[in-house]
């Protein structure tokens, strides 16, 4: 009962943290982490005992799925270079540098255990980054870079970590087969994700209940993750691919389902994020309490590793900025200002904690895992340094660098999509037999409705006509006209969402206005 009460308490604390974060203009995941750490100082406070091997399968699938739903395949075709350089190459480089430093500073650690530490602290957390970046009005292009990195870097880190731990436990060496394992695992994960995406789309077409169709989307991420892991593939990649496939199969006419599903996932993402970072705070305090005064002797090594994590990221992003200037690649940092911002946004989170807790207690021969306690302390130190410090100071940094945007770029993109939707609606009406037979006054009414539709898509207003007015203008005709127009407009925005030059999140906002406009229409 204590475990259940603690979970409910953390969920309630998440709601409070969101409200407090809005008032203080601070990211609620950071507030949840600090709150959880503070709670553990209360005498008799219960421990939340979750087996380490279950932390990633419980929290990663829904959080990755929620983030991936805001992207599209077309965007990843454009971002492939950024994806490889950040989600794979930077993870490998960070792992190597941290492993080298740990091997030199920690007596008797061994190369495999040192590599395991490097893999633990290498991947930034996409959930923490997105929560912080959106609040400070970061340029949309930089958020795109961070999203591209965050969706796949866990996969590379987990493969390296598992290979390093296996080598440490068995007393063997890490060979080049790690690369082959990652490639094969990624390929199998893509197959699993595509299959699950297709199967989910089929199920949602067969199930009549809108509530049940939304509920299916909560089950699917876990199913994809578990199925991929059973095939020794990457559960992370499988979940992301499943979300992308479901978006690719989305139908323009599913307006009510999209609105319901979006609201449902907003709640799920908020509560799971709060619970996850609350767990991070509880585990950090538990590690500190377990190690006691021995933690002080590990501070020096932890500080060096924290500095290296920031330095490697800054140096690598600086090299990418130089290459981006030559290639004019807008999906990479292009200035020292952007390099500094992206470096500061390299926040570690749930994956770092889960991998640290997944370290085995002993080796195959029964001896203790090399420097396990110190590795836990270092991982927690990196987590705190990269999450709490940047999370609390990023608004100040953005203000000093004058890097915040007022949303003009997104509004311009929404305006372009709104015009496309309006043009598609008008074209559909011109080609429809019903409209061709309308008298001149009714044609004028159609044009007026299309003008109002364009305005609604831009400012989000949803004006509804009175029943009397609809009767005066021809209720049935007006409804038919609006249905034809809105169907064509939604079709155009859904098609645009899958285009490389379209920001999926902007398209989703315009599509939401069309969906809401459709739902308020009378039957």
TIGUGU-419274 format. One record per residue: residue in three letters; x, y, z of N, C-alpha, C, O in turn. Coordinates in steps of 0.2 Angstrom, whole numbers, plus 5000, padded with zeros to 4 digits. Layout:
# TIGUGU-419274
ALAXYZXYZXYZXYZ/...
***
This chain:
# TIGUGU-419274
UNK500449945000500050005000500450065000500350114997/UNK501050065004501550125004501750134997501850194995/UNK501850084992502150094986501550134981501750174978/UNK500950104982500450144978500350214981500250254976/UNK500350224987500250294990500850334987500650394986/UNK501450314987501950354984501850374977502050424975/UNK501650324973501550334966501050384965501050434961/UNK500450384969499950424968500150494970499950544967/UNK500550494976500850564978501250594973501250654972/UNK501650554969502150584964501750614958501850664955/UNK501150574957500750604951500450664953500350714949/UNK500150674959499850734962500450794962500250844960/UNK501050774964501550824964501750844957501950904957/UNK501650804952501750824945501250884944501550934940/UNK500650874945500150924944500350994947500351044944/UNK500550984954500751044957501451074954501451134954/UNK501851034952502551054949502351094942502751144941/UNK501851074939501751104932501451174934501651224930/UNK501051174939500751244940501251294943501351354941/UNK501751264947502251304950502751324945503051384944/UNK502851274940503351294934503051344930503451394928/UNK502451354929502151404925502251474928502351524925/UNK502151474935502251534938502951554939503051614938/UNK503351514940504151524940504451524934505051544933/UNK504151504928504451504922505051454922505551464919/UNK504951394925505451344926505151274923504551264924/UNK505551234921505351164918505051124924505451114929/UNK504551094923504251054929504650984930504650964936/UNK504950954925505350894926505950914931506050874936/UNK506250964931506750984936506450994942506750974947/UNK505851034943505551044949505350974952505450964958/UNK505150924948504950864951505550824954505550794959/UNK506150834950506750794953506950824960507050794964/UNK506950894960507150924966506650914972506850904978/UNK506050914970505550894975505550824978505550814984/UNK505750784973505750714976506450704980506350664985/UNK506950734978507550734983507350764989507550734995/UNK507050814990506850844996506350805000506450805006/UNK505950764997505450725001505850665004505550645010/UNK506350645001506750585004507050605011507250555015/UNK507150665013507450685019506850685025507050685031/UNK506250675023505750665028505850595032505850545028/UNK505850595038505950535042505350485040504850505040/UNK505550425039505050375038504750375031504250335029/UNK505050415026504750425019504950355016505450325016/UNK504350325013504450255010504850255003504950305000/UNK505250205002505550194996505150164990504750124992/UNK505250184984504950164978505350104975505850124972/UNK505150044976505649994973505349964967504849924966/UNK505749984961505649964955506249924952506749954952/UNK506149864950506749824948507149864942506749894938/UNK507749874942508149914937507949894930507949934926/UNK507849824929507749804922507049824920506949814914/UNK506649844924505949874922505849944921505349974918/UNK506349984923506350054922506250084915505850114914/UNK506750054911506650074904506050054900505750094897/UNK505849984901505249964898504649994900504150004897/UNK504650024907504050054909503950134907503450154905/UNK504550164907504450234906504650254899504350304896/UNK505150224895505350244889504850244883504750284880/UNK504450184883504050174877503450234877503450264871/UNK503150254882502650304881502950374880502650414876/UNK503550384883503850454882504150464875504050514872/UNK504450404873504750414866504150414861504150454856/UNK503650374862503050374857502750444857502550464852/UNK502650474863502350544863502750594859502450634856/UNK503350584860503850634856503850624849503850664845/UNK503850554847503950534840503250554836503350564830/UNK502750554839502050574836502150644833501750654829/UNK502550684836502550754833503050764827503250814826/UNK503350704825503750704819503450664813502850644813/UNK503850654808503650624802504250594798504850614799/UNK504150544794504650514790504950564786505550554785/UNK504650604783504950654778505450694781505950714778/UNK505250714787505750754791506450714792506950744792/UNK506350654794506950614795507350604789507950594790/UNK507050604783507450594777507850664776508450654773/UNK507650714779508050774778508550784784509150804783/UNK508450754790508850754796509350704796509750704801/UNK509450664791509850594792510550614794510850574798/UNK510850664791511550684793511550704800512050684804/UNK511150744802511050764809510950704814511250704819/UNK510550664812510350604816511050564817511150544823/UNK511350554812511950504812512550544817512850514821/UNK512650604815513150644819513050654826513550654830/UNK512450664828512250674835512050614839512250594844/UNK511550574836511250514840511750454840511650414844/UNK512250454835512650394835513350414836513650394841/UNK513650464832514350484833514550514839515050504842/UNK514050564841514250594848514150554854514550554858/UNK513650504853513650454859514250414859514550404865/UNK514550394854515150354854515750394856516150364860/UNK515750454854516350494856516350514863516850504867/UNK515750524866515650544873515850484877516150484882/UNK515550424875515750354878516450344879516750324884/UNK516850354873517550344873517950394877518350364881/UNK517750454877518150504881518050494889518550494893/UNK517450484891517250474898517550404900517850394906/UNK517550354896517850284897518650294898518850264903/UNK518950334894519650344895519850374901520250354905/UNK519450434903519550464909519450424915519850424920/UNK518950384915518750344921519250284922519450274927/UNK519550254916520050204917520650234920521050194923/UNK520850294918521450324921521350344928521850344932/UNK520750364930520650394937520450344942520550354948/UNK520050294940519750244945520250184945520250144940/UNK520550174950520950114951520550044950520050034953/UNK520850004946520549934945519949934941519549874942/UNK519649984938519049984935518949934929518449904928/UNK519449934925519449894919519149924913518749974914/UNK519349914907519049944901518349934900517949984899/UNK518049874901517349864900516949904905516449934902/UNK517049904911516649944916516750014914516250054915/UNK517350044912517450114911516950124905516650184904/UNK516950084900516550094894515750094896515350134893/UNK515550054901514850054903514750124906514150144905/UNK515150154910515050214913514950264907514550314907/UNK515450264902515350314897514650304893514350354891/UNK514450244892513750234889513250264893512750284891/UNK513250254900512750284904512650354904512050374904/UNK513150394903513150464904513150494897513150564896/UNK513150454891513150484885512550514882512550574879/UNK511950484883511350504879510950554883510750544888/UNK510850614880510350664882509650644882509450594878/UNK509250664887508550644888508150684883508050754884/UNK507750664878507350704874506750734878506550784876/UNK506450704883505850724887506050794890505750844890/UNK506650784894506850844898507050904893506850964895/UNK507350884888507550944883506950974880506951034880/UNK506450934878505850964875505451014880505251064878/UNK505450984886505051024891505451094893505051134894/UNK506051094893506451154894506451204888506351264889/UNK506651174882506651214876506051244874506051304872/UNK505451214875504851244873504651304877504351354875/UNK504851304883504651354888505051424887504751474888/UNK505651414884506051474883506051504876506451544874/UNK505551484872505451504865506151494861506351544858/UNK506451434862507051424858506851424850506251404849/UNK507251444846507151444839506951374837507251324839/UNK506451364832506151304830506651254827506651194828/UNK507151284824507651244821508151204826508251154825/UNK508251244831508651214836508251154840508551104842/UNK507651164841507251114844507251054840507250994842/UNK507151064833507151014828507850964829507850904829/UNK508351004830509050964830509050924837509250864837/UNK508750954842508750914849508250854848508450804851/UNK507750864845507250814844507550754840507450694842/UNK507850774835508150724830508750684834508750614834/UNK509050714838509550684843509250634848509450574849/UNK508750664851508450624857508050564855508050524860/UNK507850554849507350504848507750434847507550384848/UNK508450444845508750384843509450374847509750314847/UNK509650424851510350414855510250364860510850324861/UNK509750354863509650294868509850224865510150184869/UNK509650214859509750154856510550134856510750084857/UNK510850184853511650174853511950164860512350124860/UNK511750204864512050204871511850134874512250104878/UNK511250114873511050044877511449984874511649944877/UNK511549984867511949934864512649934867512849884868/UNK512949994867513649994870513649974877514049934879/UNK513149994881513149974888513049904889513449874893/UNK512649874885512449804886513149764884513249714887/UNK513449784879514049744877514649754882514949704883/UNK514649814885515149824890515049784896515549754899/UNK514449784898514249744904514349674903514649644908/UNK514149644898514249574896515049564896515249504899/UNK515449604893516149594893516449594900516949554902/UNK516249644904516449644911516249584915516749564919/UNK515649564914515449504918515749444916515949404921/UNK515849434910516149364907516949374907517249324906/UNK517249434908517949434908518249434901518749414900/UNK517849454896518049454889518149524886518049574890/UNK518349534880518449604877517849624873517549584870/UNK517849684872517349714867517549714860518149754859/UNK517249684856517549684849517149724844516649754846/UNK517349714837516949754832516249734831515849764827/UNK516049674834515449644833514849694836514249684835/UNK515049734840514649784843514249824838513649834838/UNK514649844833514349884827513849844823513349864822/UNK514049784822513649734818512949724822512449724819/UNK513049714829512449704833512049764833511349754833/UNK512249824833511849884833511549894826510949904826/UNK511849884820511549884814511049834813510449854811/UNK511149774815510649724814510049734819509449724817/UNK510149754825509649774830509249824827508649824828/UNK509549874824509149934822508749914816508149934815/UNK508949874811508649844805508049804808507449814805/UNK508149764812507549724815507049764818506449754818/UNK507249814822506849864825506349904820505749914822/UNK506649924815506249954810505749914807505149934806/UNK505949844806505449794803504849794808504249794807/UNK505049784815504549774820504049834820503449834821/UNK504349894820504049954821503549964815502949984816/UNK503749954809503349954803502749904804502149924802/UNK502849844806502349794806501849824812501249814811/UNK502049844817501649864823501249924821500649934822/UNK501549974817501150034814500650014810500050034810/UNK500749964805500249944801499649904804499049914803/UNK499849864809499349824813498949874817498349854818/UNK499249924820498849964824498350004820497750014822/UNK498550024814498150064809497550014807496950044806/UNK497649954806497149904804496649894810496049894809/UNK496949894816496449884822496049944823495449934824/UNK496350004822495950064823495350074818494850104819/UNK495450044812494950044807494349994808493850004806/UNK494549944812494049884813493649904820493049884820/UNK493949934825493649954831493250014830493450064828/UNK492550004832492150064831492150114837492050174836/UNK492350094843492350144849492950184848493550164848/UNK492850254849493350304848493850294855494450304854/UNK493550284860493950274867494350214866494950224868/UNK494150164863494550104862495150114858495650094859/UNK494950154852495550164847496050204851496650194849/UNK495850254855496350294858496750254863497350264864/UNK496450204867496750164872497250114868497750104871/UNK497150094862497550054858498250084858498750054858/UNK498250154857498850184856499350184862499950204862/UNK498950174868499350174874499750104875500250094878/UNK499350054872499649984873500249974868500649934869/UNK500150004862500549984856501350004858501749964856/UNK501450064861502150074862502550014866503049994865/UNK502149994872502449944876502549874872503049844872/UNK502049864868502049804864502649804859502949754858/UNK502749864855503349864851503949864854504449824852/UNK504049894860504649884864504849814866505349794865/UNK504349784869504449714871504549664866504949624866/UNK504149674860504249624854504949634851505249584850/UNK505149694851505849714848506349684852506849654850/UNK506349694859506849664864506849584863507349554864/UNK506249554862506249484862506649454856506949404856/UNK506649494850507049484844507749504845508149504840/UNK507949534851508649564852508749624848509349634845/UNK508249654846508249714842508249774847508149774853/UNK508249834845508149894849507449914850507049934845/UNK507249914856506549934858506450004857505850024855/UNK506950044858506850114857506750134850506250174848/UNK507150104845506950124838506350094836505950124832/UNK506150034838505450004837504850054839504450064835/UNK504950084844504350124847504350184842503850204840/UNK504950214841504950274837504650264830504250304827/UNK504850204827504650194820503850174820503550194815/UNK503650144825502950134826502550194826502050204823/UNK502750244830502450314830502450344823501950374821/UNK502950344820503050374813502550334808502250374804/UNK502550274808502150234804501350254805500950254800/UNK501150254812500450274813500350344810499750354808/UNK500750394811500650454808500550454800500150484797/UNK501050414797500950404790500350374788500050394782/UNK500050334792499350304790498750344792498250324791/UNK498850404795498350444798497850464792498050474787/UNK497250454794496750474789496450544790496250564796/UNK496350584785496050654786495450654789495250704793/UNK494950604788494350604790494250594798493750594801/UNK494750574801494750554808494850614813495250614817/UNK494450664812494450724816494350714823494750734827/UNK493850684825493650674832494150634835494350644841/UNK494350574832494850534835495550574836495850564841/UNK495750614832496350654833496350694839496750704843/UNK495750734839495650774845495650734852496050754856/UNK495350684852495250644858495950614859496150614865/UNK496350584854496950554856497450604858497950594862/UNK497450664855497950714857497850734864498350744868/UNK497250744866497050764873497350704878497550714883/UNK497150644876497350584880498150584881498350574886/UNK498450594875499250584876499550644879500050634882/UNK499250704879499450764883499450744890499950764894/UNK498950714893498850694900499350634902499750644907/UNK499450584897499850534898500650554899500950534903/UNK500850594894501450624894501650664900502250654903/UNK501250704902501350744908501450704914501950714918/UNK500950654915501050614921501650564921501950564927/UNK501750534916502250494915502950524916503450504920/UNK503050584913503650624914503750644921504250634924/UNK503250664924503250684931503450634936503850634940/UNK503150574935503350514939504050484937504350464942/UNK504250494931504950474929505450514933505950484936/UNK505350574933505850624936505750624943506250634947/UNK505250604946505150594953505550534955505850534960/UNK505550484951505850424952506650434952507050414956/UNK506850474947507550494947507750534953508350514956/UNK507350574956507550614962507650564968508050564972/UNK507150514968507150464974507750424974508050414979/UNK507950404968508550354967509150394968509650364971/UNK509250454966509850494968509950504975510450484978/UNK509450514979509450524986509650454989510050454994/UNK509350404986509450334989510250314988510550284993/UNK510550334982511250314981511650354986512150324989/UNK511450424987511850464991511850434999512350435002/UNK511250415001511150385007511550325008511750315014/UNK511550285003511850215004512650225004512950185008/UNK512850265000513650275000513850315006514450305008/UNK513450355009513650395015514250445014514250475009/UNK514750445018515250485018515750465012516150515010/UNK515750405010516150385004516050424998516450434994/UNK515450454998515250504992515750554991515950574985/UNK516050584997516450644996517150624993517450664989/UNK517350564994517950544990517850534983518350524979/UNK517250524981517150514974516950584970516850584964/UNK516950634973516750704970517250724965516950744960/UNK517850714966518350744962518250704955518250744950/UNK518250644955518150604948517450624945517450634939/UNK516950634949516350654946516350714943516050724938/UNK516650764946516750834943517050834936516850864932/UNK517650794936518050784930517550754924517550784919/UNK517150704926516750674921516250724919516050724913/UNK515950764923515450814921515750864917515350884912/UNK516350884918516650934914516750904907516650944902/UNK516950844907517150814900516450804896516550814890/UNK515950784899515350784896515150844892514950844886/UNK515150904896515050964893515550984887515351004882/UNK516150974889516750994884516650954877516750984872/UNK516550884878516450844872515950864868515950874861/UNK515350884871514750904867514850974864514750984858/UNK515151014867515351084864515851074859515751104853/UNK516351034859516851024854516550994848516651014842/UNK516150944849515850914843515350954839515350954833/UNK514950994843514451034840514751094836514551114831/UNK515351114839515751164836516051144829515951184824/UNK516251084829516451054822515851044817515951064811/UNK515251024820514651024816514451094813514251104807/UNK514551144817514451214815514851234809514651264805/UNK515551214810515951234804515751204798515751234793/UNK515551134798515351104792514751124790514551124784/UNK514251144794513651174792513651234788513251244783/UNK514151274790514251344786514451324779514251364774/UNK514851274778515151254771514551224767514451244761/UNK514151184770513651144767512951184767512451164764/UNK512951234771512251274772511751224774511151224772/UNK511951184779511451134782511051174788511351184793/UNK510451184787510151224792509851184798509651204803/UNK509951114798509751074803510351054808510351004811/UNK510951094808511451094812511651164815511451214812/UNK511951164820512151234823512551264818513051234815/UNK512451334817512851374812513251434816513551464812/UNK513251434822513551494825513751474832513551424835/UNK514251514835514451494842513951504847513851464852/UNK513451544846512851554850512451494850512251464856/UNK512351464844511951404844512251344847511951304850/UNK512951344846513351284849513251284856513151234860/UNK513351344859513251354867512551334869512551304874/UNK512051354866511351334868511251264867510951234872/UNK511451234862511351154861511851114866511651064868/UNK512351144868512851114873512451114880512451064883/UNK512151174881511851174888511151134888510951124893/UNK510951114882510351074882510451004882509950964881/UNK511050984883511250914883511050874889511550854893/UNK510450884891510250854898510150784898509750754894/UNK510450754903510350684904509750674909509550714913/UNK509550614908508850594912508750524914509150494917/UNK508150504911507950434913508350374911508550334915/UNK508650384905509050324902509750324906509950264908/UNK510050374908510650374912510450344919510850304921/UNK509950364922509750334928509650254928509850214932/UNK509250234923509050164922509650124920509750064923/UNK510150144916510750104915511150104921511450054922/UNK511250154925511650154931511350104936511750064939/UNK510650104937510350054941510449984939510349934942/UNK510549974932510549904929511249874929511349814927/UNK511749914932512349884933512349814938511949824943/UNK512549764936512549704940512949714946513449754947/UNK512749674952513149674958513749644958514249664961/UNK513749584954514349544954514549524947514149524942/UNK515149494946515349464940515249394940514949364945/UNK515449354934515249284934515549244939515249194941/UNK516149264942516549224947516249244954516549214959/UNK515749284954515549304961515849364964515649384969/UNK516349394961516749454964516249514962515949514957/UNK516349564966515949624965516149664959516649654956/UNK515649694956515749724949516149784951516149824956/UNK516649794946517249844948516949914949516549944944/UNK517049944954516950014956516150034955516050084953/UNK515749984956515049994955514750054959514450094956/UNK514950064965514650114969514950184966514550234966/UNK515550184964515750244961515450264955515350324953/UNK515350214951515050224944514350254945514050294942/UNK513950224950513250254952513350324954512950364952/UNK513750344958513850414961514050464955513750514954/UNK514450434950514650484945514050494940513950544938/UNK513750434939513150444934512650494937512350534934/UNK512450484944512050534947512250604947511850654946/UNK512950614948513250684947513150714940512950774940/UNK513250674935513150694928512450714927512250764924/UNK511950674930511250684929511050754932510750794929/UNK511350764938511150824941511450884938511150934937/UNK512150874936512450934933512150954926512151014925/UNK511950904922511750924916510950934915510750964910/UNK510550914921509850924921509650984925509351034922/UNK509850984931509651044936509951104934509651154933/UNK510651104933510951174932510751204925510551264925/UNK510751164919510451194913509751214914509451264911/UNK509351164917508651174917508451244921507951274919/UNK508851264926508651324930508951384927508751434928/UNK509451374923509851434920509751444912509951494910/UNK509451404909509351404902508951474900509051504895/UNK508351484904508051554902508451614903508451654898/UNK508951614908509351664908509851674903510051724900/UNK510151614901510551604895510251634888510551664885/UNK509651614887509351634881509251704881509251734876/UNK509051734887509051804887509651844886509651894883/UNK510251824889510851854888511051844881511351894878/UNK510951794878511151784871510651814866510851814860/UNK510151834868509551864864509351814859509351834853/UNK509251754861509151694856508451674856508251634851/UNK508051704860507351684860506951714854507151764852/UNK506451674852506051694846505351714848505151684853/UNK505051754845504351774846503851734843503251754843/UNK504051684839503551634836503351664829502851634826/UNK503651714826503551734820503651684814503251674810/UNK504151644815504351594810503751544810503551514805/UNK503551524816502951474816502351494813501951464810/UNK502151564815501551594812501551594805501051584802/UNK502151614802502251614795502151544792501751544787/UNK502351494795502251424792501551404793501251374788/UNK501251424798500551414799500151454794499651424791/UNK500351514792499951554787499951524781499451514777/UNK500551494779500651464772500151394772499851384767/UNK500151354777499751304777499051314777498651284774/UNK498851374781498151394781497951414774497351404772/UNK498351444770498151464763498151404759497651404755/UNK498551354760498451294756497851264757497451234753/UNK497651254764497051224766496451264763495951234760/UNK496451334763495951374760495851354752495351354750/UNK496451354749496451344742496151274740495751274735/UNK496351224744496051164743495351154744494951124740/UNK495051194749494351194750493951224745493451204742/UNK494251284742493851314737493851274731493351274727/UNK494451244729494551204723494051144723493751124718/UNK493951114729493451054730492751084729492351044726/UNK492651144731491951164730491751184723491251174721/UNK492251214720492151224713492051164708491651174704/UNK492351114710492251054706491651014708491550964705/UNK491351024714490750984716490151004712489951064711/UNK489750954710489150974707488651014711488251054708/UNK488651004717488151044721488251114721487851154720/UNK488951134721489051204721488951234714488751294713/UNK489051194709488951224702488251244701488151284697/UNK487751214705487051224704486851284708486251294708/UNK487251314713487051364717486951424714487251444709/UNK486451464717486251534714486851574716487251564721/UNK486851634713487451684715487451704722488051704725/UNK486951714726486951724733487251674737487551684742/UNK487151614735487451554739488151544737488551524742/UNK488351564731489051564730489451614734489951604737/UNK489151674735489451724739489451694747489951714750/UNK488951664749489051634755489551584756489951584761/UNK489751544751490251494751490951534752491351514756/UNK491051584748491651624748491751654755492351654758/UNK491151674758491251704765491451654770491851664774/UNK491151594769491351534774492151524773492451504778/UNK492351524767493051504766493551554768494051544771/UNK493351614768493751674771493751664778494251674781/UNK493151644782493151644789493551574791493951584796/UNK493551524787493951464788494751484788495051464793/UNK494951524784495651544784495851584790496351574793/UNK495451624792495551664798495551624804495951634809/UNK495151574805495051524810495751484811495951474817/UNK495951464805496551424806497151464808497651434811/UNK497151534807497751574809497651594817498151584820/UNK497051614819497051634826496751584831496651604837/UNK496551524828496251474832495551494835495251454839/UNK495251544832494551564835494051514832494151484826/UNK493551494835493051444833492351474834491951464839/UNK492151514829491551554830490951504827491051474822/UNK490451504831489851464829489251504827489051554831/UNK488951494822488351534820487751514824487651454826/UNK487251554825486651544829486251494824486251494818/UNK485751464828485351414824484851454819484751434814/UNK484651514821484251554817484551574811484251574806/UNK485251594812485551624806485651564801485651574795/UNK485851504804485851444799485251434795485251414789/UNK484651434799484051424795483951474790483751464784/UNK484151534791484051594786484451574780484251594774/UNK485051554781485451544775485451474772485751464767/UNK485051434775484951364772485351314776485951304774/UNK485051294781485451254786485851194782486451184783/UNK485451154779485751094776486251104771486751074770/UNK486151154767486651174762487251204765487851184762/UNK487251244770487851264773488251204776488851214776/UNK487851164779488251104782488551064777489151044778/UNK488251054771488551014766489151044763489651014762/UNK489151114762489651154759490251154764490851144762/UNK490151164771490651154775491051094776491651084776/UNK490651034775490850974775491350954769491950934770/UNK491150974764491550974758492251014758492750984757/UNK492151074761492751114761493251094766493851084765/UNK492951074772493351044778493750984776494350974778/UNK493350934773493650874771494250884766494850854767/UNK494150934761494750944757495350984760495950974759/UNK495151024765495651064769496051014773496651024773/UNK495750974776496150924780496550874776497150864778/UNK496250854770496650814766497350854764497850814763/UNK497250914762497850954760498350954766498950954765/UNK498150974772498650974778498950914780499550914781/UNK498550854779498850794781499350774776499950744777/UNK499250794769499750784764500350824765500950804764/UNK500250884767500850934768501250914774501850924774/UNK500950874779501350854785501850804783502350804787/UNK501750764778502250714776502750744771503150704768/UNK502750814770503250844765503850864769503750884775/UNK504450854766505050874770505150944772505450954777/UNK504850994769504851064771504351084776504351144778/UNK503951044778503451054783503651034790503850984791/UNK503551084794503651064801503051024804502451054804/UNK503150964806502550924808502150954814501550954814/UNK502450984818502051014824501651074822501151084824/UNK501951114817501451174814500851144810500351164811/UNK501051094807500451054803499951034808499351034806/UNK500151004813499750974818499251024821498651014823/UNK499551084822499151144825498651164820498051174822/UNK498751174814498251194809497751134808497151154808/UNK497951074808497551014807497051014813496450994813/UNK497351034819496851034825496351084825495751064827/UNK496451144822495951194821495451164816494851174817/UNK495651134811495151104806494751044809494151044808/UNK495051004813494650954817494150984822493650954822/UNK494351034825493951064830493351094826492751094829/UNK493451124821492951154817492451104814491851124814/UNK492751044813492350994810491850964816491250954815/UNK492150964822491750934827491150974830490650944832/UNK491251044829490651084831490151094826489651124827/UNK490251064820489651064815489151014817489250964820/UNK488551044817487950994818487850944813488050944808/UNK487550884816487450824812486950844806486850794802/
***
